[in-house]
Structures are given as C-alpha cells and as structure tokens.
Amino acid sequence: MDISTFVGLLIAFGALIGGYVIDGGRVASLVLLSPFVIVFGGTLGAVVISYGIPDTARALKALFASYSRKNRPDPEGLIQKICSMADLCRSEGLLELQTFLSDPELETGNYLLLKEGMILATDTKNVDSMQETMEADIRSYTLSRQMEIDVFEGAGGFSPTLGIIGTVMGLVQVLSNISDAEHLAQAIAVAFIATLYGVVFANLLYLPAANHLKSCLKR
C-alpha cells in the first residue's frame, strides 16, 4: 500500500470515528459481526453473480498488484529505453532490437506492449499491419482493465443496497420481539449498523479502489 492510500484511509476513518466519539459515541457499538457478514458477504455474492469468479479474482489481483513498486509506471525509464532502442536501430539496424528481447524487465506489465511492438517491428514489414495489430492489442488491454474497474464499481453500487437489506432484516427481528420494550431502542440502533457498513464500504473502499485502478490505467 502506498503512502497516499494509507493517509487517505487514515483521514477518512479517523474523521468518521473521531466525529462519532466527539458526540459521546462508543466505538465498540459500531463493531458488529452480523451486519458485516450480511453486507460484505452479500456484496461479494452479487459481484460474483454479475462478473463471475475469474473476473472478480482478476480484479482483486489487479488491485493488489497496482500497489506493488515493480508494477508502478515509470515514464522516464520507458522513454530512456525507447531512446536506447532508437539509437541502436539507427547505428546497427532494425534486427538488433532482438538483443533487447531477453531483458527481464520487458516481462513486466509496464513493458509488455513495448516488447510486442519490438517483435512486430523485426518480423513485420508492413507498417499498416503492425499499427493495426498494436491498436487491437491496446483496445484489448484497455477492455480487460476496464472490466477490473467495473467489478469494484459494481461492488460500490451493491454495498449500500445490501446495507439497507441488512437494516430491514434487523428491524424485522426487532419488531418480532417488540414486547421487550426495554431493549427496543438499542436493537433499532444495532439494525442501522448494516446501512452504515454498506455506505462506508462503498464510499471508502470499493469506489476509491475503482478510481485508483482508473488512474493507473490512465498513467
């Protein structure tokens, strides 16, 4: 996790919890297992139904990979590598690009398209065909990354709804024991924790994750 994400989460959750405590609230009253299971489990199930297990797993993998240092974009390094290749081609010829293909750095996500372009440049004589192939690969790559973004945006849409469902379920349980007036107010307060979880998870976890992947795609 990079410093920006850590600081953002710290500020967001710190503000929510701090504001709650300032008004005399107890943090322990916000930590309940059953609303968490309903909201998180229900959201996960809805996402799997919508996008399937492979796409959901790939989205989670992409999110964790986006915080890895080796997967972060390095525009300056990419420019230097392309300039080195251009100098080599001018002095030694286009086929000398093959000497770069064994570079392990080209196997990382940031350089895969560059490597494919190098292979096409040495094997393909038709420039138009090479351009069409590269553009098709870029579109395919973009669509794949967009699917990962859609998974988290979908989770951000499902989560508040599952929170409301959890609250309704809690209220049903409360009303079924309405004769116990002594604990009625406390039970109603507990029922609304599910709505809180749904909104917080959506706006502080799922949607920011989608926006983070969007920014990575743009870079």
C-alpha positions in Angstrom: 0.0 0.0 0.0 1.4 3.4 -1.0 1.6 6.3 1.4 -1.3 8.2 -0.3 -3.7 5.3 0.1 -2.7 4.9 3.8 -3.0 8.6 4.5 -6.4 8.8 2.8 -7.8 5.8 4.7 -6.4 7.2 8.0 -8.0 10.6 7.3 -11.4 9.2 6.2 -11.8 6.6 9.0 -10.3 9.0 11.6 -12.8 11.7 10.7 -15.7 9.3 10.9 -14.7 7.7 14.2 -13.5 10.9 15.7 -16.7 12.7 14.9 -18.7 9.8 16.4 -16.6 9.8 19.6 -16.8 13.6 20.0 -20.6 13.3 20.4 -20.2 10.7 23.1 -20.4 7.5 20.9 -18.6 4.3 21.8 -16.5 2.8 19.0 -17.4 -0.7 20.3 -21.0 -0.2 19.4 -20.1 0.2 15.7 -18.3 -3.2 15.6 -20.8 -6.0 15.0 -20.3 -9.3 13.2 -23.8 -10.0 11.7 -24.1 -6.7 9.7 -20.6 -7.2 8.4 -21.4 -10.7 7.2 -24.7 -9.6 5.6 -23.1 -6.6 3.8 -19.7 -7.9 2.8 -20.9 -11.4 2.0 -23.9 -10.2 0.1 -21.9 -7.7 -1.9 -19.3 -10.4 -2.7 -22.0 -12.8 -3.8 -23.7 -10.1 -6.0 -20.3 -9.2 -7.6 -19.6 -12.9 -8.4 -23.1 -13.4 -9.9 -22.6 -10.3 -12.0 -19.0 -10.7 -13.2 -18.1 -14.3 -12.5 -15.4 -15.8 -10.3 -12.5 -15.4 -12.8 -13.1 -11.6 -13.4 -13.7 -11.0 -9.7 -10.4 -12.8 -8.8 -8.5 -10.9 -11.5 -9.9 -7.6 -10.3 -8.6 -8.3 -6.7 -5.3 -9.4 -8.1 -5.0 -6.3 -10.2 -5.8 -4.1 -7.2 -3.1 -5.6 -5.1 -0.6 -5.6 -8.0 -1.3 -1.9 -8.5 0.3 -1.1 -5.2 3.5 -3.1 -6.0 6.5 -1.0 -6.7 7.6 -3.1 -9.7 4.2 -2.5 -11.4 4.2 1.2 -11.0 4.5 3.2 -14.2 8.0 4.6 -14.9 7.6 7.1 -17.8 11.2 8.3 -17.6 12.5 4.8 -17.6 10.3 3.9 -20.6 11.4 7.0 -22.6 15.1 6.2 -21.9 14.6 2.6 -23.0 12.9 3.6 -26.2 15.6 6.2 -27.0 18.3 3.5 -26.4 16.5 1.2 -28.9 16.2 4.0 -31.4 19.9 4.8 -31.2 20.7 1.1 -31.7 18.4 0.8 -34.7 20.0 3.8 -36.4 23.5 2.5 -35.8 23.2 -1.2 -36.2 19.9 -1.8 -38.0 16.3 -2.9 -37.0 17.2 -6.5 -36.4 19.4 -5.5 -33.4 16.2 -4.9 -31.4 16.2 -8.7 -30.8 19.1 -8.1 -28.3 16.6 -6.3 -26.0 14.0 -9.1 -26.1 15.9 -11.1 -23.4 15.6 -8.2 -21.0 13.6 -9.5 -18.0 12.2 -6.0 -17.4 10.2 -6.3 -20.6 8.2 -9.2 -19.0 6.6 -6.8 -16.5 3.2 -5.3 -17.2 4.5 -1.8 -18.0 6.6 -3.0 -20.9 4.6 -5.9 -22.4 3.2 -3.8 -25.2 6.6 -2.4 -25.9 8.0 -5.9 -26.2 5.2 -6.9 -28.6 5.9 -3.8 -30.7 9.6 -4.7 -30.9 8.7 -8.3 -32.1 6.4 -6.9 -34.7 9.0 -4.3 -35.8 11.5 -7.1 -36.5 9.1 -9.6 -38.0 6.6 -7.4 -39.9 7.5 -5.4 -43.0 4.0 -3.8 -43.4 3.8 -0.7 -41.2 0.0 -0.5 -41.5 -0.4 -4.2 -40.4 1.8 -3.5 -37.4 -0.2 -0.4 -36.5 -3.5 -2.3 -36.7 -2.1 -5.1 -34.5 -0.8 -2.8 -31.9 -4.1 -0.8 -31.8 -6.0 -4.0 -31.4 -3.8 -5.1 -28.5 -4.2 -1.7 -26.8 -8.0 -1.9 -27.1 -7.9 -5.5 -25.7 -5.7 -4.3 -22.8 -8.0 -1.4 -22.1 -11.1 -3.5 -22.1 -9.5 -6.0 -19.7 -8.5 -3.3 -17.3 -12.0 -1.7 -17.6 -13.6 -5.0 -16.5 -11.5 -4.9 -13.3 -12.7 -1.3 -12.7 -16.3 -2.4 -13.3 -16.0 -5.1 -10.6 -15.3 -2.5 -7.9 -17.8 0.0 -9.3 -20.4 -2.8 -9.2 -19.4 -3.6 -5.6 -19.8 0.1 -4.8 -23.3 0.0 -6.1 -24.4 -3.2 -4.4 -23.0 -2.4 -1.0 -25.4 0.3 0.1 -28.3 -1.7 -1.1 -27.1 -4.7 0.9 -26.8 -2.4 3.9 -30.4 -1.4 3.6 -31.4 -5.1 3.3 -29.4 -5.8 6.4 -31.2 -3.0 8.2 -34.6 -4.3 7.1 -33.7 -7.7 8.4 -32.7 -6.3 11.7 -35.9 -4.3 12.0 -37.9 -7.4 11.3 -36.1 -9.1 14.1 -36.7 -6.1 16.4 -40.5 -6.0 15.6 -40.8 -9.7 16.2 -39.7 -9.0 19.8 -41.5 -5.7 20.3 -42.8 -6.8 23.6 -39.3 -6.3 25.0 -39.6 -2.5 25.2 -36.5 -2.2 27.5 -34.1 -3.2 24.7 -36.1 -1.9 21.8 -34.2 1.4 21.2 -30.8 -0.4 21.4 -32.0 -3.1 19.0 -33.1 -0.5 16.4 -29.7 1.3 16.7 -28.0 -2.0 16.0 -30.2 -2.7 13.0 -29.0 0.5 11.3 -25.3 -0.5 11.6 -25.8 -2.6 8.4 -26.7 0.6 6.5 -23.6 2.3 7.9 -21.4 -0.6 6.8 -22.9 -0.6 3.3 -22.4 3.1 2.7 -18.9 3.2 4.3 -17.6 0.2 2.4 -18.9 1.6 -0.9 -17.5 5.1 -0.5 -14.3 4.5 1.4 -13.2 1.1 -0.1 -14.9 -0.1 -3.3 -15.4 3.2 -5.3 -11.9 4.5 -4.3 -10.4 1.2 -5.4 -12.2 1.6 -8.8 -10.9 5.2 -9.1 -7.4 4.0 -8.2 -7.4 1.4 -11.0 -8.7 4.1 -13.4 -5.8 6.4 -12.5 -3.4 3.5 -13.1 -4.9 2.8 -16.5 -4.6 6.5 -17.5 -0.9 6.5 -16.4 
